[in-house]
Amino acid sequence: MHSTMHLTPVDAADIPQYPIEKGERLESHFFLEFHFNRWLSSDFRLLADPEVRAYGFDLFCLAQNQDPVGTLPDDDRLLAKLLGVDLHAWQGVRGRDVGPLHHWDRVQCSDGSVRLAHPVVTEMAVKALSARRGRVAANMAARQRKRWERLREQLPQAGAHSSVAGNPALVEWVDDWLEANCSGNRTVEMVRSALEAHSIQAK
């Protein structure tokens, strides 16, 4: 049975767009930021039966491995499979006044599919993705700085005049050319080829 049993059908245009693109996952994501005071004072925890709370918390965690991250399938069969419970048992628990999908609502994903999302889970997923992108950008910047430092040493060895070897524009151009045309460790010969290409391009 599909999970529409408790959700009123709505036009797709009325379903909010999920802010995370389809395909966005956090494969290495093993840490879930958990605000325990927020949880302790939530209406879900205060109103739900202990069994429902257990299902609900599992769903918070299971959503971290879904695509896009932070969502759940809008299908009772799949939700029961994810929780490892019998479909009939899941539907019985879900049918309570305060069920495990409390505050989970339909959202439309970037590929047009409709899934379930929870505002707090979405907030945490967006935050985790932002932190990951920040780390990736910082790592890329650090690698670039090391490449440029090495290039400043190699350019004179490859024939660049000392007066231009440290020119930021030249270093950046050579770095971009090597990234596009060479693989592996950068040798002086590779840097010399980049300088020759730069000389031709400048004519």
CYANA upper distance limits for C-alpha pairs under 8 A (distance plus 0.5 A):
  1 MET  CA     75 ASP  CA      7.97
  1 MET  CA     76 ASP  CA      6.68
  1 MET  CA     77 ARG  CA      7.07
  2 HIS  CA     74 ASP  CA      7.84
  2 HIS  CA     75 ASP  CA      5.25
  2 HIS  CA     76 ASP  CA      5.76
  2 HIS  CA     77 ARG  CA      7.38
  3 SER  CA      7 LEU  CA      8.02
  3 SER  CA     74 ASP  CA      6.15
  3 SER  CA     75 ASP  CA      5.04
  3 SER  CA     76 ASP  CA      5.18
  3 SER  CA     77 ARG  CA      8.49
  4 THR  CA      8 THR  CA      7.53
  4 THR  CA      9 PRO  CA      7.85
  4 THR  CA     74 ASP  CA      8.11
  4 THR  CA     75 ASP  CA      8.14
  6 HIS  CA     95 GLY  CA      8.33
 10 VAL  CA     14 ASP  CA      7.05
 10 VAL  CA     15 ILE  CA      7.78
 11 ASP  CA     15 ILE  CA      7.50
 12 ALA  CA    108 GLN  CA      8.00
 15 ILE  CA    106 ARG  CA      7.02
 15 ILE  CA    107 VAL  CA      5.98
 15 ILE  CA    108 GLN  CA      6.53
 16 PRO  CA    106 ARG  CA      8.09
 16 PRO  CA    107 VAL  CA      5.68
 16 PRO  CA    108 GLN  CA      6.57
 17 GLN  CA    107 VAL  CA      6.12
 17 GLN  CA    108 GLN  CA      5.32
 17 GLN  CA    109 CYS  CA      6.66
 17 GLN  CA    110 SER  CA      8.09
 18 TYR  CA    107 VAL  CA      6.07
 18 TYR  CA    108 GLN  CA      6.23
 18 TYR  CA    109 CYS  CA      5.89
 18 TYR  CA    110 SER  CA      7.90
 18 TYR  CA    117 ALA  CA      8.40
 19 PRO  CA    126 VAL  CA      8.43
 20 ILE  CA     24 GLU  CA      7.23
 20 ILE  CA     68 PRO  CA      6.96
 20 ILE  CA     69 VAL  CA      7.95
 20 ILE  CA    109 CYS  CA      8.28
 20 ILE  CA    110 SER  CA      8.46
 20 ILE  CA    126 VAL  CA      7.66
 21 GLU  CA     68 PRO  CA      6.85
 21 GLU  CA    109 CYS  CA      7.41
 21 GLU  CA    110 SER  CA      6.12
 22 LYS  CA     67 ASP  CA      6.65
 22 LYS  CA     68 PRO  CA      5.29
 22 LYS  CA    109 CYS  CA      6.83
 22 LYS  CA    110 SER  CA      6.13
 22 LYS  CA    111 ASP  CA      6.95
 23 GLY  CA     67 ASP  CA      6.35
 23 GLY  CA     68 PRO  CA      6.17
 24 GLU  CA     67 ASP  CA      6.91
 24 GLU  CA     68 PRO  CA      5.69
 24 GLU  CA     69 VAL  CA      6.69
 25 ARG  CA     64 GLN  CA      8.44
 25 ARG  CA     65 ASN  CA      7.38
 25 ARG  CA     66 GLN  CA      7.50
 25 ARG  CA     67 ASP  CA      6.47
 25 ARG  CA     68 PRO  CA      6.46
 25 ARG  CA     69 VAL  CA      5.61
 26 LEU  CA     64 GLN  CA      7.74
 26 LEU  CA     65 ASN  CA      7.37
 26 LEU  CA     69 VAL  CA      7.34
 26 LEU  CA    129 LEU  CA      8.08
 27 GLU  CA     65 ASN  CA      7.53
 29 HIS  CA     64 GLN  CA      8.16
 32 LEU  CA     61 CYS  CA      8.08
 32 LEU  CA    124 MET  CA      8.40
 33 GLU  CA    124 MET  CA      7.43
 35 HIS  CA     39 TRP  CA      6.90
 36 PHE  CA     40 LEU  CA      6.50
 37 ASN  CA     41 SER  CA      6.65
 38 ARG  CA     42 SER  CA      6.51
 39 TRP  CA     45 ARG  CA      7.33
 40 LEU  CA     45 ARG  CA      6.99
 40 LEU  CA     46 LEU  CA      8.09
 41 SER  CA     45 ARG  CA      7.64
 41 SER  CA     46 LEU  CA      7.46
 42 SER  CA     46 LEU  CA      6.83
 43 ASP  CA     47 LEU  CA      6.31
 44 PHE  CA     48 ALA  CA      6.06
 44 PHE  CA     53 ARG  CA      8.03
 44 PHE  CA     98 VAL  CA      7.69
 44 PHE  CA    102 HIS  CA      7.22
 45 ARG  CA     53 ARG  CA      6.81
 47 LEU  CA     98 VAL  CA      7.24
 48 ALA  CA     52 VAL  CA      6.39
 48 ALA  CA     53 ARG  CA      6.54
 48 ALA  CA     98 VAL  CA      5.92
 48 ALA  CA     99 GLY  CA      7.38
 49 ASP  CA     53 ARG  CA      6.74
 49 ASP  CA     98 VAL  CA      8.43
 50 PRO  CA     54 ALA  CA      6.80
 51 GLU  CA     55 TYR  CA      6.96
 52 VAL  CA     56 GLY  CA      6.51
 52 VAL  CA     93 VAL  CA      7.21
 52 VAL  CA     94 ARG  CA      8.47
 52 VAL  CA     98 VAL  CA      8.36
 52 VAL  CA     99 GLY  CA      6.53
 52 VAL  CA    100 PRO  CA      5.79
 53 ARG  CA     57 PHE  CA      6.55
 53 ARG  CA    100 PRO  CA      7.10
 54 ALA  CA     58 ASP  CA      6.77
 55 TYR  CA     59 LEU  CA      6.76
 55 TYR  CA     83 LEU  CA      8.00
 55 TYR  CA    100 PRO  CA      6.25
 56 GLY  CA     60 PHE  CA      6.91
 56 GLY  CA     99 GLY  CA      8.40
 56 GLY  CA    100 PRO  CA      4.88
 56 GLY  CA    101 LEU  CA      7.17
 57 PHE  CA     61 CYS  CA      7.04
 58 ASP  CA     62 LEU  CA      6.51
 58 ASP  CA     83 LEU  CA      7.85
 59 LEU  CA     63 ALA  CA      6.49
 59 LEU  CA     72 LEU  CA      8.40
 59 LEU  CA     83 LEU  CA      8.15
 59 LEU  CA    100 PRO  CA      8.34
 60 PHE  CA     64 GLN  CA      7.66
 60 PHE  CA     70 GLY  CA      8.34
 60 PHE  CA    121 VAL  CA      7.10
 61 CYS  CA     65 ASN  CA      8.25
 62 LEU  CA     66 GLN  CA      7.50
 62 LEU  CA     72 LEU  CA      8.45
 62 LEU  CA     82 LEU  CA      7.98
 63 ALA  CA     69 VAL  CA      6.75
 63 ALA  CA     70 GLY  CA      5.13
 63 ALA  CA     71 THR  CA      5.68
 63 ALA  CA     72 LEU  CA      6.18
 63 ALA  CA    121 VAL  CA      8.44
 64 GLN  CA     69 VAL  CA      5.79
 64 GLN  CA     70 GLY  CA      5.67
 64 GLN  CA     71 THR  CA      8.10
 64 GLN  CA    125 ALA  CA      7.96
 65 ASN  CA     69 VAL  CA      6.55
 65 ASN  CA     70 GLY  CA      8.08
 66 GLN  CA     70 GLY  CA      7.02
 66 GLN  CA     71 THR  CA      6.64
 66 GLN  CA     72 LEU  CA      7.18
 67 ASP  CA     71 THR  CA      7.39
 68 PRO  CA    109 CYS  CA      8.34
 69 VAL  CA    125 ALA  CA      7.06
 70 GLY  CA    117 ALA  CA      7.15
 70 GLY  CA    118 HIS  CA      8.28
 70 GLY  CA    121 VAL  CA      6.28
 70 GLY  CA    122 THR  CA      6.00
 70 GLY  CA    125 ALA  CA      6.21
 71 THR  CA    115 ARG  CA      6.84
 71 THR  CA    116 LEU  CA      5.94
 71 THR  CA    117 ALA  CA      5.38
 71 THR  CA    118 HIS  CA      8.06
 71 THR  CA    122 THR  CA      8.21
 72 LEU  CA     79 LEU  CA      8.12
 72 LEU  CA    115 ARG  CA      6.32
 72 LEU  CA    116 LEU  CA      5.47
 72 LEU  CA    117 ALA  CA      7.04
 73 PRO  CA     78 LEU  CA      7.14
 73 PRO  CA     79 LEU  CA      7.23
 73 PRO  CA    114 VAL  CA      8.43
 73 PRO  CA    115 ARG  CA      5.58
 73 PRO  CA    116 LEU  CA      6.60
 74 ASP  CA     79 LEU  CA      8.38
 74 ASP  CA    106 ARG  CA      8.02
 74 ASP  CA    114 VAL  CA      7.44
 74 ASP  CA    115 ARG  CA      5.48
 74 ASP  CA    116 LEU  CA      6.21
 75 ASP  CA     79 LEU  CA      6.75
 76 ASP  CA     80 ALA  CA      6.49
 76 ASP  CA     87 LEU  CA      7.63
 76 ASP  CA     90 TRP  CA      8.21
 76 ASP  CA     91 GLN  CA      7.78
 77 ARG  CA     81 LYS  CA      6.81
 77 ARG  CA     87 LEU  CA      6.66
 78 LEU  CA     82 LEU  CA      6.61
 79 LEU  CA     83 LEU  CA      6.73
 80 ALA  CA     84 GLY  CA      6.44
 80 ALA  CA     85 VAL  CA      5.80
 80 ALA  CA     86 ASP  CA      6.75
 80 ALA  CA     87 LEU  CA      5.87
 80 ALA  CA     90 TRP  CA      6.42
 81 LYS  CA     85 VAL  CA      6.88
 81 LYS  CA     86 ASP  CA      8.25
 81 LYS  CA     87 LEU  CA      8.33
 85 VAL  CA     89 ALA  CA      7.31
 85 VAL  CA     90 TRP  CA      6.99
 86 ASP  CA     90 TRP  CA      6.68
 87 LEU  CA     91 GLN  CA      6.70
 88 HIS  CA     92 GLY  CA      6.73
 89 ALA  CA     93 VAL  CA      6.86
 90 TRP  CA     94 ARG  CA      6.51
 91 GLN  CA     95 GLY  CA      6.48
 92 GLY  CA     96 ARG  CA      7.57
 93 VAL  CA     99 GLY  CA      6.89
 93 VAL  CA    100 PRO  CA      7.95
 94 ARG  CA     98 VAL  CA      8.40
 94 ARG  CA     99 GLY  CA      5.20
 94 ARG  CA    100 PRO  CA      6.46
 94 ARG  CA    101 LEU  CA      7.57
 95 GLY  CA     99 GLY  CA      6.84
 98 VAL  CA    102 HIS  CA      6.72
103 HIS  CA    118 HIS  CA      6.40
103 HIS  CA    119 PRO  CA      8.06
104 TRP  CA    116 LEU  CA      6.34
104 TRP  CA    117 ALA  CA      5.65
104 TRP  CA    118 HIS  CA      4.96
104 TRP  CA    119 PRO  CA      8.10
105 ASP  CA    116 LEU  CA      5.71
105 ASP  CA    117 ALA  CA      5.97
105 ASP  CA    118 HIS  CA      6.98
106 ARG  CA    114 VAL  CA      6.85
106 ARG  CA    115 ARG  CA      6.00
106 ARG  CA    116 LEU  CA      5.00
106 ARG  CA    117 ALA  CA      6.77
107 VAL  CA    114 VAL  CA      6.10
107 VAL  CA    115 ARG  CA      6.01
107 VAL  CA    116 LEU  CA      6.34
107 VAL  CA    117 ALA  CA      6.86
108 GLN  CA    112 GLY  CA      6.45
108 GLN  CA    113 SER  CA      6.29
108 GLN  CA    114 VAL  CA      5.09
108 GLN  CA    115 ARG  CA      6.96
109 CYS  CA    113 SER  CA      5.86
109 CYS  CA    114 VAL  CA      6.59
109 CYS  CA    115 ARG  CA      7.64
117 ALA  CA    121 VAL  CA      7.78
117 ALA  CA    122 THR  CA      7.17
118 HIS  CA    122 THR  CA      6.44
119 PRO  CA    123 GLU  CA      6.60
120 VAL  CA    124 MET  CA      6.80
121 VAL  CA    125 ALA  CA      6.64
122 THR  CA    126 VAL  CA      6.59
123 GLU  CA    127 LYS  CA      6.73
124 MET  CA    128 ALA  CA      6.60
125 ALA  CA    129 LEU  CA      6.64
126 VAL  CA    130 SER  CA      6.62
127 LYS  CA    131 ALA  CA      6.71
128 ALA  CA    132 ARG  CA      6.69
129 LEU  CA    133 ARG  CA      6.65
130 SER  CA    134 GLY  CA      6.67
131 ALA  CA    135 ARG  CA      6.77
132 ARG  CA    136 VAL  CA      6.66
133 ARG  CA    137 ALA  CA      6.53
134 GLY  CA    138 ALA  CA      6.60
135 ARG  CA    139 ASN  CA      6.59
136 VAL  CA    140 MET  CA      6.63
137 ALA  CA    141 ALA  CA      6.63
138 ALA  CA    142 ALA  CA      6.68
139 ASN  CA    143 ARG  CA      6.71
140 MET  CA    144 GLN  CA      6.63
141 ALA  CA    145 ARG  CA      6.72
142 ALA  CA    146 LYS  CA      6.92
143 ARG  CA    147 ARG  CA      6.77
144 GLN  CA    148 TRP  CA      6.65
145 ARG  CA    149 GLU  CA      6.66
146 LYS  CA    150 ARG  CA      6.73
147 ARG  CA    151 LEU  CA      6.60
147 ARG  CA    175 ASP  CA      7.96
148 TRP  CA    152 ARG  CA      6.71
148 TRP  CA    171 VAL  CA      6.93
148 TRP  CA    172 GLU  CA      7.95
148 TRP  CA    175 ASP  CA      7.66
149 GLU  CA    153 GLU  CA      7.26
150 ARG  CA    154 GLN  CA      6.80
151 LEU  CA    155 LEU  CA      6.30
151 LEU  CA    171 VAL  CA      7.18
151 LEU  CA    175 ASP  CA      8.17
151 LEU  CA    191 VAL  CA      8.42
152 ARG  CA    156 PRO  CA      8.02
152 ARG  CA    165 ALA  CA      6.61
152 ARG  CA    166 GLY  CA      6.19
152 ARG  CA    171 VAL  CA      7.52
153 GLU  CA    157 GLN  CA      7.80
154 GLN  CA    158 ALA  CA      6.62
154 GLN  CA    188 VAL  CA      6.52
154 GLN  CA    191 VAL  CA      7.62
155 LEU  CA    159 GLY  CA      6.94
155 LEU  CA    160 ALA  CA      5.80
155 LEU  CA    165 ALA  CA      6.07
155 LEU  CA    188 VAL  CA      8.21
155 LEU  CA    191 VAL  CA      7.26
155 LEU  CA    192 ARG  CA      8.16
156 PRO  CA    160 ALA  CA      5.16
156 PRO  CA    161 HIS  CA      6.60
156 PRO  CA    162 SER  CA      6.50
156 PRO  CA    165 ALA  CA      6.57
157 GLN  CA    188 VAL  CA      7.20
158 ALA  CA    188 VAL  CA      6.04
158 ALA  CA    189 GLU  CA      7.30
158 ALA  CA    191 VAL  CA      6.66
158 ALA  CA    192 ARG  CA      5.31
158 ALA  CA    195 LEU  CA      8.40
159 GLY  CA    192 ARG  CA      7.42
160 ALA  CA    164 VAL  CA      7.30
160 ALA  CA    165 ALA  CA      6.13
160 ALA  CA    195 LEU  CA      8.05
161 HIS  CA    165 ALA  CA      6.49
162 SER  CA    166 GLY  CA      7.85
163 SER  CA    167 ASN  CA      8.44
164 VAL  CA    170 LEU  CA      8.03
165 ALA  CA    170 LEU  CA      7.86
165 ALA  CA    171 VAL  CA      7.89
166 GLY  CA    170 LEU  CA      8.10
166 GLY  CA    171 VAL  CA      7.35
167 ASN  CA    171 VAL  CA      6.69
168 PRO  CA    172 GLU  CA      6.53
169 ALA  CA    173 TRP  CA      6.62
170 LEU  CA    174 VAL  CA      6.57
171 VAL  CA    175 ASP  CA      6.54
172 GLU  CA    176 ASP  CA      6.64
173 TRP  CA    177 TRP  CA      6.68
173 TRP  CA    198 HIS  CA      8.30
174 VAL  CA    178 LEU  CA      6.60
174 VAL  CA    191 VAL  CA      7.79
174 VAL  CA    194 ALA  CA      6.25
174 VAL  CA    195 LEU  CA      7.45
174 VAL  CA    198 HIS  CA      8.03
175 ASP  CA    179 GLU  CA      6.62
176 ASP  CA    180 ALA  CA      6.77
177 TRP  CA    181 ASN  CA      6.49
177 TRP  CA    182 CYS  CA      8.46
177 TRP  CA    194 ALA  CA      6.84
178 LEU  CA    182 CYS  CA      5.58
178 LEU  CA    183 SER  CA      8.25
178 LEU  CA    186 ARG  CA      8.40
178 LEU  CA    190 MET  CA      7.99
178 LEU  CA    191 VAL  CA      7.99
178 LEU  CA    194 ALA  CA      7.22
179 GLU  CA    183 SER  CA      7.76
182 CYS  CA    186 ARG  CA      8.11
182 CYS  CA    190 MET  CA      7.94
186 ARG  CA    190 MET  CA      6.65
186 ARG  CA    191 VAL  CA      7.64
187 THR  CA    191 VAL  CA      6.98
188 VAL  CA    192 ARG  CA      6.61
189 GLU  CA    193 SER  CA      6.81
190 MET  CA    194 ALA  CA      6.86
191 VAL  CA    195 LEU  CA      6.78
192 ARG  CA    196 GLU  CA      6.79
193 SER  CA    197 ALA  CA      6.75
194 ALA  CA    198 HIS  CA      6.62
195 LEU  CA    199 SER  CA      6.60
196 GLU  CA    200 ILE  CA      6.79
197 ALA  CA    201 GLN  CA      6.60
198 HIS  CA    202 ALA  CA      6.56
199 SER  CA    203 LYS  CA      7.10
